[in-house]
Each structure stands twice: as structure tokens, then as C-alpha cells.
Amino acid sequence: MTIDSKPREALPLVEFDRTLYDLFALDGGNPDEVSLMLALVPPIQPVAASQPENKKYTWQSPARPNLDKDLFARICLANAALNHTVGIGPMKLYLFDIDPPEYDVQNGLVESPPAHRKDAVEVFEGFVPSQRPQLEYISDAAKFQVPAGTEVSPYPPQDFLDSQPTIMSQELHYRLLSKRELAFSGLPTPHTDVVDTVLGPADVTDDAKVAAESQRILEAIRAHAFPFVIKFPLAVAGQGVFVVRDAAQLAAAEKNGRLAEEIPRMLRSIREDNAHLHPAGLCLQDVVEGGTTRNLSIFVTKGGRAEFLSCCEQFLDAEDGIWRGSIIDYERQAEFETQYRPVLDQIAAYVHGFGFYGPMGGDIMTDGAGNQFIVDLNTRITGDVIMGPLRGHYYERRGLRYSYIISPLVMVGNRKRFEDMFWPELMDGTLIIVGWVRGRGGLFGKHEYSVGSLMIGGKDVDTLMKLVDRVNAVGYSRAPQ
């Protein structure tokens, strides 16, 4: 049977238990006064004509894979932006347009509406109509204006938004996203040595000064006692975090993490308008031994209360440590909420003190003695935010105790090809497409590929992971989140 005989309208519509629209309404909030803007940080800039390069709010990604800007654009501005926002409900959502493939431009194949917009509509059409966002695209950031009476909640902070109404100061938001800021927060974190630069904006144009300062920072890393974790202050998708247990791992971090390249690049990002934000403060953190690591998703209400969303476990790439997916056990969520409630309340009070409210995540490690440590704060919408609110879909209505998110899956072909391979799982609601975008690559750039994100349910871990493996097997490239 071909995919043409399988009408997409036959697929069951997915319904969240609650959306971000519902959560923004808690404790005196008004979701109609808030819009979201998503552009998951590309490891290289710029990747699309619609989004100008951020020079004030800079990020690091030393362990980024060697991909071209078109693929990064589809991963970050399209697929990842979708899988983070499918659960926002009927809120206003701004995404950035991405450029059509050069092959399509040269051969008169550019679609209208653009392919990435049609792909996004198809993703949102998989959810009940009342929970679909008011989607708008930004083609030219210079012409963008936040509508009167509303404020935008962007991730990441964008240079061009500094003069526009946002739900909190972008500078404070940028600080909250920084691992350096977390080290000085007073929250329960592992011991962290911060290696701040002595250079100022006037120094970073001097190659000799940058080279000498880069060497000083490298020597501080090499002199640190094992084991420890190297953390760039604002790393993309784990691409600036390196666990170092011995000299061999340190050598690997220097090579694979391109430290000799990234440190001077980080130093040169210092400018008059961002020096006070410490964009170049490197962190060397103690390793927490003998326990577990879980990532918690919460919603900080406008009144400052921590609304529990989920507790998941992350799957990291064994080779490079980059996030590849998360798994949730729906039966244990009440237990986890009780276990982590004290630290979640601490987190909410801390970020709300800066003016933040909205969805966010935190990575919590528990050592062998039961002490909890916050090793990372993601003060923004996360890829796990949709997992808890799918409890009704998976657990209550289908008896599936676990679910797993894969992002990204890069595969040859289009969405119809994927649907044809997994039609039974899509029909019974085990598999949900939460992100999708098409592109072109290969010889002469004429071959179609897709970047997708999938939610997968399973009654037990073994059944779940067998389907996860089947889905992963159709992918052809290891790519970043």
C-alpha cells in the first residue's frame, strides 16, 4: 500500500493535557499579552537572511559538527523551533523564515508558500485545532514590531529586540542563561572555579593580547585537578561542555572541543555593550560522583510559583556528550515532584527575582549521599516541555507508561516516506511527529532530505527502545539539537 492510500486526515489528533497558554494564565497571568519567538541558537551565524547575527548576545559551540548553514538553519530555525512549541496552545508564535535551497532557486522549484511554512502547518495540524498557535513568520527582523499591548518572550535573546517590549530585560535573561551566572547564584551547585578574562573591549582587537589571554585560560584548564567539567558560559546544546577525568580526556576535549580556536573566538565577542554581561567567563566545575542526573521541567508562573511539568532522563551521545533525546516515566512523576520540590522552589524564586516567568528546565544531579546539585539552568522553553503534558495521550488513554523524544532525525526523503514506514505507529498514536522540515543536499544539492522530531510511546522500556532504534535507523546523519 502506498502512502497516497493513507490519508493524513485519518491520523488521530493529539491533545495535550494543558498548554503553555493555560500555564501563562495561572496566578494572574494573561497569555493573550505574551507571544513567543523561537530561533534555537545556530552554532554558526548567520544561517538565514531573516535573522541578523547576534553580536551582543553571543554563544559558544566548540564541539559543533561540520554541517553547512542550510542544514543548521533547518535544524535550529525550523525543526527544533517546532518541537519546542507544538505544546504552546493558541498563543502568538513568531518563527524565522529560512532560505530556500539553492537547487530550488536555480531550477525554478521554490514553493509558494515556502516549503518550511507548509511543513510547519502540517506539524501543527497533527494537534487538536483549539491548541494550535497563531503562527507568524519573520522575513526581515529590521521591520519586525511587537504589537501594541503585548510583550514577546524570545529564546534566545535577540540583539534587534533590545528596543522592543519583552517580558523581561534581555540582558537579565542572558545572564540567567549563563553558566557563569549560575556559579555565583547561591543555589546548590557543585563547586565551580570561574576563569574570567582580564581583557576589555578595547583589548580584543589586539591579536597579541588575545593570544596571550587564550594561553592563560588554557593553562588554567590544564592545571586544574582531575576530575572536572569544562563549561563555556553560554554553550549551544551541550556543545561547550566537556567532562575531563584524566589527561587523555583533557587532550580529547582540547582536540574535539577546539579549545584553542573557541577561546579566542569567545574573547573577541567582548564589546562595549556586553562586557558587563561577562560573555567570556569560563567555568571549571567539580564532577558530582555516585548518583543520578535528571532534567526537570517547570513553569514559573507570573506570581513566581513553580508549576511542575515533568522529570525526565537525558540520553547523551556517547562520543560527544551532546543531547540526543529524553525519556519520561509517567508512573513516577508524582514521586519525582515530591523528591525535587524543594530545589524547584529555590529555582523559581531565584529566576523570578530577575523578572523571569514562563517555561524552563533545570538539570539536577544527586550524589551518593543524596545531596542535590543544580548543574545547569535552562531559563527558557526546553525540548522536554511537551513530555509531561502528553501523559493523557500516552499513559491514561493508551496505557503507555514511557515516552521518548528524538530530535533531530535527519533522513533521506520526505515526510510521506517516513509516514509510509511507520504508518501503524502513527495511526495508533504511539508515534507523534512534533517537528519536520525539508531541505536539499548531496550531489549538486538536488537530493531531498528531511529533519524531524518524534515523540515515541511504549508500555515498557524494552518495547519503547526497540521502536526508538527502528526510528533512529532511518536517519543518515548525526546532527545537533
Secondary structure as GFF3:
##gff-version 3
##sequence-region A 1 481
A	DSSP	three_ten_helix	3	5	.	.	.	ID=ss1
A	DSSP	three_ten_helix	8	10	.	.	.	ID=ss2
A	DSSP	alpha_helix	20	24	.	.	.	ID=ss3
A	DSSP	three_ten_helix	26	28	.	.	.	ID=ss4
A	DSSP	three_ten_helix	31	33	.	.	.	ID=ss5
A	DSSP	beta_strand	34	38	.	.	.	ID=ss6
A	DSSP	alpha_helix	69	73	.	.	.	ID=ss7
A	DSSP	pi_helix	74	79	.	.	.	ID=ss8
A	DSSP	alpha_helix	80	85	.	.	.	ID=ss9
A	DSSP	beta_strand	92	96	.	.	.	ID=ss10
A	DSSP	alpha_helix	102	106	.	.	.	ID=ss11
A	DSSP	alpha_helix	115	124	.	.	.	ID=ss12
A	DSSP	three_ten_helix	129	131	.	.	.	ID=ss13
A	DSSP	beta_strand	134	138	.	.	.	ID=ss14
A	DSSP	three_ten_helix	141	143	.	.	.	ID=ss15
A	DSSP	beta_strand	151	155	.	.	.	ID=ss16
A	DSSP	three_ten_helix	159	161	.	.	.	ID=ss17
A	DSSP	alpha_helix	170	176	.	.	.	ID=ss18
A	DSSP	alpha_helix	179	183	.	.	.	ID=ss19
A	DSSP	beta_strand	192	195	.	.	.	ID=ss20
A	DSSP	alpha_helix	207	223	.	.	.	ID=ss21
A	DSSP	beta_strand	228	231	.	.	.	ID=ss22
A	DSSP	beta_strand	241	244	.	.	.	ID=ss23
A	DSSP	alpha_helix	247	256	.	.	.	ID=ss24
A	DSSP	alpha_helix	259	267	.	.	.	ID=ss25
A	DSSP	three_ten_helix	275	277	.	.	.	ID=ss26
A	DSSP	beta_strand	282	286	.	.	.	ID=ss27
A	DSSP	beta_strand	292	300	.	.	.	ID=ss28
A	DSSP	beta_strand	306	316	.	.	.	ID=ss29
A	DSSP	beta_strand	323	329	.	.	.	ID=ss30
A	DSSP	three_ten_helix	330	332	.	.	.	ID=ss31
A	DSSP	alpha_helix	333	353	.	.	.	ID=ss32
A	DSSP	beta_strand	358	366	.	.	.	ID=ss33
A	DSSP	beta_strand	372	378	.	.	.	ID=ss34
A	DSSP	three_ten_helix	388	390	.	.	.	ID=ss35
A	DSSP	alpha_helix	391	391	.	.	.	ID=ss36
A	DSSP	pi_helix	392	396	.	.	.	ID=ss37
A	DSSP	alpha_helix	397	398	.	.	.	ID=ss38
A	DSSP	beta_strand	402	412	.	.	.	ID=ss39
A	DSSP	alpha_helix	415	421	.	.	.	ID=ss40
A	DSSP	alpha_helix	423	427	.	.	.	ID=ss41
A	DSSP	beta_strand	431	441	.	.	.	ID=ss42
A	DSSP	three_ten_helix	443	445	.	.	.	ID=ss43
A	DSSP	beta_strand	447	458	.	.	.	ID=ss44
A	DSSP	alpha_helix	461	472	.	.	.	ID=ss45
###
